[in-house]
Amino acid sequence: MAEKTKGEVLKDSLFDKKENGWLTVSEEQENKIMDFAEGYIAFLNRAKTEREFINEAKKILLANGFKDLNEVSSLKPNDKVFYINRNKSLFASVIGSKNLKEGMQLVGAHVDSPRLDLRPNPLYENTDFAYLKTRYYGGIKKYQWTCIPLSLHGVITKANGEKIEINIGENDNDPIFTISDLLPHLAHKQEKRTLGDGIEGEDLNILIGSMPFKDDKVSSKVKLNILNILNKKYGTTEKDFISSELELVPAFKAKSLGFDGSMVAAYGQDDRVCSYTSLKAILEVNNPNKTATLILADKEEIGSMGNTGMYSEVFEYYVNELLHKLNQNNFNMVNTVLCHSKMLSADVTAAYDPNFTDVFEKHNEAYLNKGVSINKYTGGNGKSGASDANAEFISYVRSILEKNNVTYQITDMGKIGVGGGGTIAYILANRGMDVIDLGIPVLSMHSPYEVTSKFDVYMAYLTYRAFYEG
């Protein structure tokens, strides 16, 4: 082999190499990545909504020695506890040896994803079809939700308090639901609309039946037949929709993508890919110096509002409970803990897509197969609405990644002025802690079928595990 020139040596030492991660792993490491992805895919098929994710997370935490904080009277180092907030968000911690006033090592992700929610009075009949009316949740391209199989998930809570779990459309023997669209032969006017207006929000009506109840003396026979079916199975009436939370999500199964099986295709990877990897990571934390804490938040896709979103003070309540049960609770201690904490906002970012080059700035984008993506800031235009991490904290995060041989890339999201976005990072930064967005690049983000790299998924798991341990 020819000796390298001076320029080649300099380039090797000075340039930031951005290799495809698969070129850097051994066969043994590749097998670990593929095995980890199999568990991730199986989990995605069990947890398509925020409630289902939290329920599955609870099972996993209990199986790995974590206890419900409400059932614990006192805490000591290496105790493992969790707290569930209204079945939609969750906090979990491994107690560190240092006093909580020195701060925590936090990883925070969100478990909600774009979807269709039923409206308060959803069921109606039109021309011998029964439909459910919806309101879309989060940022979607509405046309992507027509003509695909949809499943119905959620809960119905009757006036007497009885709760009924609903999950229809995931099993092979279940019926599915869909939203119809115009055939091309009659869509000439529709096709002249802008892409965003091709399907209106009021057109996202779910087709659920067409068989009438056989009684000539009643009207709305198809609607009556649907209500009768539901009544026989669940004991419900139309009025019970008032106290329900029912969501329509794609009925697609999460699967490996590509001849090489190098990618994952699935609904809801924003942000369940970061939620799952950060959950798996905290299971392996033992005897940390600082308390390691996982945040699984709700409502991020609609602004983090409400008592299960990060704008609420339920997280402060959780920290206060930890302090109380550690016997470390002095005046203003919650604020002290938050101000001394460090956090990774574990959320996804847009992956560079060579089919849509006009919206990307190639030198600053996230690429599949090149590891986790660090976003110093999000927001839009002149960093509007951004949490802009400081150089010292970025250096701290870099040192952890490099010490643990994690492949990473520093990225932005799109050309300036093209768009923008945000995460929960700024909310926690407003409470005084150092925060940076660090997640996984995703193709087709917010679509019914998103794509990630199995290599990147595994790098995220390694990242969060290392960060918990400081």
Buried (B, 14 or more C-beta within 10 A) or exposed (E): EEEEEEEEEEEEEEEEEEEBBBEEBEEEBBEEBBEBBEEBBEBBBEBBBBBBBBBBBBEBBEEBEBBEBEEEEEBEBBBBBBBBBEBBBBBBBBBBEBBBBBBBBBBBBBBBBBBBBBBEEBBBBEEEBBBBBBEBBBEBBBBBBBEBEBBBBBBBBBEEEEEBEBBBBBEEEEEBBBBEBBEEEEEEEBEEEEEEEBBEEEBBBBBBBEEBBEEEEEEBBBBBBBBEBBEEEBEBEBEBBEBBBBBBBBBBEBBBBEEEEBBBBBBBBBBBBBBBBBBBBBBEBEEBEBBBBBBBBBBBBBEBEBBBBBBBEBBBBBBBBBBEBBEBBEEEBBEBBBEBBBBBBBBBBBBBBEEEEEBBBEEBBBBBBBBBBBBBBBBBEEBEEBBEBEEEBBEBBBEBBEEEEBBBBBBBBBBEEEEBBBBBBBBBBEBBBBBBBBBBBBBBBBBBBBBBBBBBBBBBBBBBBBBBBB
